[in-house]
Amino acid sequence: MSITNTTAITALEQTVEIAGETAVGRIVVGNEPLINIAPQIKCYPNPTKERLYITAKDQLINAYTLFNLHGQPILSTQNLQVTKVDLALPQLPAGIYWIDITTTIGQVRKEVVIH
């Protein structure tokens, strides 16, 4: 038995922090570049009080998790396949939170201020 014309593809994950936002992207050596998805994911209004909208450009939102500053998950949803999320914030105390958003391309963490 012989194997010919095989191509080894190595998949890597890389975390990039730009202007206070963390993005995790996939790198497939030789076939796919690292994509910083942070600019393609919008969270607004920010600061907010009662609602947060999350939109994705050229990709689908698969999941999100909202964390407090202690790293405790506050809200989480998985198995989405949408380009926009309307997130109700259930009377959360004022403060700084982090939201991890997973898309079909990668993952991004954004800061959310609730007042």
PyRosetta script that sets phi, psi and omega in degrees:
from pyrosetta import init, pose_from_sequence

init()
pose = pose_from_sequence("MSITNTTAITALEQTVEIAGETAVGRIVVGNEPLINIAPQIKCYPNPTKERLYITAKDQLINAYTLFNLHGQPILSTQNLQVTKVDLALPQLPAGIYWIDITTTIGQVRKEVVIH")
pose.set_psi(1, 134.4)
pose.set_omega(1, 176.6)
pose.set_phi(2, -133.2)
pose.set_psi(2, 149.8)
pose.set_omega(2, 179.1)
pose.set_phi(3, -117.2)
pose.set_psi(3, 125.6)
pose.set_omega(3, 178.8)
pose.set_phi(4, -126.4)
pose.set_psi(4, 160.3)
pose.set_omega(4, 178.1)
pose.set_phi(5, 56.2)
pose.set_psi(5, 42.9)
pose.set_omega(5, 177.2)
pose.set_phi(6, -95.4)
pose.set_psi(6, 146.9)
pose.set_omega(6, 178.3)
pose.set_phi(7, -124.8)
pose.set_psi(7, 122.7)
pose.set_omega(7, 176.6)
pose.set_phi(8, -84.4)
pose.set_psi(8, 124.7)
pose.set_omega(8, 178.1)
pose.set_phi(9, -116.1)
pose.set_psi(9, 125.9)
pose.set_omega(9, -179.5)
pose.set_phi(10, -107.6)
pose.set_psi(10, 125.3)
pose.set_omega(10, 178.0)
pose.set_phi(11, -99.3)
pose.set_psi(11, 132.3)
pose.set_omega(11, 179.6)
pose.set_phi(12, -127.4)
pose.set_psi(12, 153.3)
pose.set_omega(12, 170.9)
pose.set_phi(13, -114.3)
pose.set_psi(13, 140.8)
pose.set_omega(13, 178.9)
pose.set_phi(14, -134.0)
pose.set_psi(14, 137.2)
pose.set_omega(14, 176.9)
pose.set_phi(15, -102.2)
pose.set_psi(15, 131.5)
pose.set_omega(15, -178.6)
pose.set_phi(16, -125.7)
pose.set_psi(16, 133.2)
pose.set_omega(16, 175.4)
pose.set_phi(17, -113.6)
pose.set_psi(17, 122.7)
pose.set_omega(17, -179.2)
pose.set_phi(18, -132.9)
pose.set_psi(18, 122.4)
pose.set_omega(18, 176.2)
pose.set_phi(19, 50.4)
pose.set_psi(19, 45.5)
pose.set_omega(19, 175.4)
pose.set_phi(20, 80.5)
pose.set_psi(20, 1.5)
pose.set_omega(20, 179.1)
pose.set_phi(21, -113.1)
pose.set_psi(21, 139.0)
pose.set_omega(21, -179.5)
pose.set_phi(22, -107.5)
pose.set_psi(22, 130.3)
pose.set_omega(22, 177.6)
pose.set_phi(23, -124.9)
pose.set_psi(23, 137.9)
pose.set_omega(23, 174.6)
pose.set_phi(24, -113.6)
pose.set_psi(24, 125.3)
pose.set_omega(24, -179.4)
pose.set_phi(25, -128.2)
pose.set_psi(25, 159.5)
pose.set_omega(25, 177.9)
pose.set_phi(26, -93.3)
pose.set_psi(26, 141.8)
pose.set_omega(26, 172.3)
pose.set_phi(27, -121.5)
pose.set_psi(27, 125.2)
pose.set_omega(27, 170.8)
pose.set_phi(28, -112.0)
pose.set_psi(28, 111.3)
pose.set_omega(28, -172.5)
pose.set_phi(29, -59.6)
pose.set_psi(29, 125.2)
pose.set_omega(29, 176.3)
pose.set_phi(30, 90.7)
pose.set_psi(30, -17.7)
pose.set_omega(30, -175.3)
pose.set_phi(31, -125.0)
pose.set_psi(31, -28.0)
pose.set_omega(31, -171.2)
pose.set_phi(32, -144.6)
pose.set_psi(32, 127.7)
pose.set_omega(32, -179.5)
pose.set_phi(33, -82.3)
pose.set_psi(33, 162.1)
pose.set_omega(33, 172.2)
pose.set_phi(34, -69.4)
pose.set_psi(34, 131.2)
pose.set_omega(34, -179.6)
pose.set_phi(35, -115.9)
pose.set_psi(35, 125.0)
pose.set_omega(35, 174.3)
pose.set_phi(36, -82.5)
pose.set_psi(36, 106.3)
pose.set_omega(36, -175.3)
pose.set_phi(37, -87.3)
pose.set_psi(37, -7.4)
pose.set_omega(37, -176.7)
pose.set_phi(38, -52.4)
pose.set_psi(38, -45.0)
pose.set_omega(38, 179.9)
pose.set_phi(39, -67.9)
pose.set_psi(39, -20.0)
pose.set_omega(39, -177.8)
pose.set_phi(40, -87.8)
pose.set_psi(40, -7.7)
pose.set_omega(40, 179.1)
pose.set_phi(41, -111.9)
pose.set_psi(41, 122.5)
pose.set_omega(41, -179.5)
pose.set_phi(42, -113.6)
pose.set_psi(42, 137.4)
pose.set_omega(42, 173.3)
pose.set_phi(43, -123.4)
pose.set_psi(43, 120.9)
pose.set_omega(43, -176.7)
pose.set_phi(44, -152.3)
pose.set_psi(44, 159.7)
pose.set_omega(44, -13.7)
pose.set_phi(45, -68.7)
pose.set_psi(45, 152.2)
pose.set_omega(45, -179.4)
pose.set_phi(46, -146.5)
pose.set_psi(46, 106.0)
pose.set_omega(46, 15.2)
pose.set_phi(47, -74.2)
pose.set_psi(47, 159.4)
pose.set_omega(47, -177.6)
pose.set_phi(48, -137.5)
pose.set_psi(48, 174.5)
pose.set_omega(48, 179.0)
pose.set_phi(49, -129.1)
pose.set_psi(49, -51.1)
pose.set_omega(49, -172.9)
pose.set_phi(50, -116.4)
pose.set_psi(50, -27.4)
pose.set_omega(50, -176.1)
pose.set_phi(51, -139.2)
pose.set_psi(51, 150.6)
pose.set_omega(51, 174.5)
pose.set_phi(52, -133.5)
pose.set_psi(52, 130.3)
pose.set_omega(52, 177.1)
pose.set_phi(53, -105.1)
pose.set_psi(53, 136.3)
pose.set_omega(53, 177.3)
pose.set_phi(54, -121.5)
pose.set_psi(54, 126.3)
pose.set_omega(54, 177.8)
pose.set_phi(55, -125.5)
pose.set_psi(55, 148.3)
pose.set_omega(55, 179.0)
pose.set_phi(56, -125.8)
pose.set_psi(56, 137.2)
pose.set_omega(56, 178.5)
pose.set_phi(57, -105.9)
pose.set_psi(57, 128.6)
pose.set_omega(57, 175.9)
pose.set_phi(58, 63.0)
pose.set_psi(58, 27.5)
pose.set_omega(58, 177.9)
pose.set_phi(59, -165.3)
pose.set_psi(59, 167.6)
pose.set_omega(59, 178.5)
pose.set_phi(60, -108.0)
pose.set_psi(60, 144.1)
pose.set_omega(60, 174.4)
pose.set_phi(61, -83.6)
pose.set_psi(61, 124.3)
pose.set_omega(61, 179.9)
pose.set_phi(62, -97.1)
pose.set_psi(62, -36.0)
pose.set_omega(62, -175.4)
pose.set_phi(63, -162.5)
pose.set_psi(63, 161.3)
pose.set_omega(63, 171.8)
pose.set_phi(64, -149.5)
pose.set_psi(64, 152.9)
pose.set_omega(64, 174.0)
pose.set_phi(65, -140.4)
pose.set_psi(65, 128.8)
pose.set_omega(65, 176.9)
pose.set_phi(66, -99.2)
pose.set_psi(66, 128.8)
pose.set_omega(66, -178.6)
pose.set_phi(67, -118.3)
pose.set_psi(67, 148.2)
pose.set_omega(67, 169.0)
pose.set_phi(68, -83.2)
pose.set_psi(68, 178.9)
pose.set_omega(68, -177.0)
pose.set_phi(69, -69.3)
pose.set_psi(69, -12.7)
pose.set_omega(69, 176.5)
pose.set_phi(70, -87.4)
pose.set_psi(70, -0.3)
pose.set_omega(70, 179.6)
pose.set_phi(71, 83.5)
pose.set_psi(71, 10.0)
pose.set_omega(71, 179.2)
pose.set_phi(72, -85.0)
pose.set_psi(72, 130.9)
pose.set_omega(72, 177.5)
pose.set_phi(73, -69.3)
pose.set_psi(73, 132.5)
pose.set_omega(73, -179.1)
pose.set_phi(74, -103.0)
pose.set_psi(74, -48.0)
pose.set_omega(74, 178.9)
pose.set_phi(75, -135.6)
pose.set_psi(75, 142.1)
pose.set_omega(75, 179.2)
pose.set_phi(76, -150.9)
pose.set_psi(76, 139.4)
pose.set_omega(76, 175.4)
pose.set_phi(77, -141.7)
pose.set_psi(77, 138.7)
pose.set_omega(77, 178.4)
pose.set_phi(78, -127.2)
pose.set_psi(78, 176.8)
pose.set_omega(78, 176.5)
pose.set_phi(79, 60.8)
pose.set_psi(79, 35.1)
pose.set_omega(79, 174.3)
pose.set_phi(80, -90.9)
pose.set_psi(80, 157.4)
pose.set_omega(80, 171.8)
pose.set_phi(81, -145.9)
pose.set_psi(81, 65.1)
pose.set_omega(81, -172.7)
pose.set_phi(82, -131.5)
pose.set_psi(82, 163.4)
pose.set_omega(82, 175.6)
pose.set_phi(83, -102.6)
pose.set_psi(83, -9.5)
pose.set_omega(83, 179.5)
pose.set_phi(84, -144.1)
pose.set_psi(84, 137.9)
pose.set_omega(84, 177.1)
pose.set_phi(85, -122.7)
pose.set_psi(85, 133.5)
pose.set_omega(85, 174.0)
pose.set_phi(86, -108.4)
pose.set_psi(86, 102.4)
pose.set_omega(86, -172.4)
pose.set_phi(87, -101.9)
pose.set_psi(87, 114.9)
pose.set_omega(87, 175.0)
pose.set_phi(88, -80.1)
pose.set_psi(88, 132.5)
pose.set_omega(88, 179.7)
pose.set_phi(89, -102.2)
pose.set_psi(89, 106.5)
pose.set_omega(89, -170.8)
pose.set_phi(90, -75.2)
pose.set_psi(90, 79.3)
pose.set_omega(90, 175.5)
pose.set_phi(91, 49.4)
pose.set_psi(91, 48.6)
pose.set_omega(91, 177.6)
pose.set_phi(92, -73.8)
pose.set_psi(92, 144.7)
pose.set_omega(92, 177.1)
pose.set_phi(93, -62.1)
pose.set_psi(93, 150.3)
pose.set_omega(93, 177.1)
pose.set_phi(94, -59.8)
pose.set_psi(94, 141.8)
pose.set_omega(94, 178.9)
pose.set_phi(95, 158.7)
pose.set_psi(95, -171.1)
pose.set_omega(95, -179.9)
pose.set_phi(96, -103.2)
pose.set_psi(96, 133.9)
pose.set_omega(96, 179.6)
pose.set_phi(97, -128.9)
pose.set_psi(97, 165.2)
pose.set_omega(97, 174.6)
pose.set_phi(98, -122.2)
pose.set_psi(98, 140.6)
pose.set_omega(98, 175.4)
pose.set_phi(99, -122.6)
pose.set_psi(99, 125.1)
pose.set_omega(99, 173.7)
pose.set_phi(100, -94.7)
pose.set_psi(100, 126.5)
pose.set_omega(100, -178.5)
pose.set_phi(101, -120.5)
pose.set_psi(101, 123.9)
pose.set_omega(101, 178.1)
pose.set_phi(102, -105.7)
pose.set_psi(102, 129.6)
pose.set_omega(102, 179.8)
pose.set_phi(103, -121.4)
pose.set_psi(103, -179.3)
pose.set_omega(103, 177.7)
pose.set_phi(104, -69.3)
pose.set_psi(104, -12.6)
pose.set_omega(104, -179.2)
pose.set_phi(105, -103.8)
pose.set_psi(105, -34.0)
pose.set_omega(105, -176.5)
pose.set_phi(106, 179.7)
pose.set_psi(106, -154.4)
pose.set_omega(106, -178.1)
pose.set_phi(107, -134.8)
pose.set_psi(107, 145.3)
pose.set_omega(107, 178.2)
pose.set_phi(108, -137.0)
pose.set_psi(108, 147.9)
pose.set_omega(108, 174.5)
pose.set_phi(109, -117.5)
pose.set_psi(109, 129.1)
pose.set_omega(109, 179.8)
pose.set_phi(110, -126.3)
pose.set_psi(110, 149.8)
pose.set_omega(110, 176.2)
pose.set_phi(111, -85.2)
pose.set_psi(111, 137.5)
pose.set_omega(111, 177.7)
pose.set_phi(112, -126.2)
pose.set_psi(112, 129.2)
pose.set_omega(112, 177.8)
pose.set_phi(113, -106.2)
pose.set_psi(113, 125.8)
pose.set_omega(113, 177.2)
pose.set_phi(114, -111.0)
pose.set_psi(114, 129.7)
pose.set_omega(114, -180.0)
pose.set_phi(115, -122.2)
pose.dump_pdb("model.pdb")
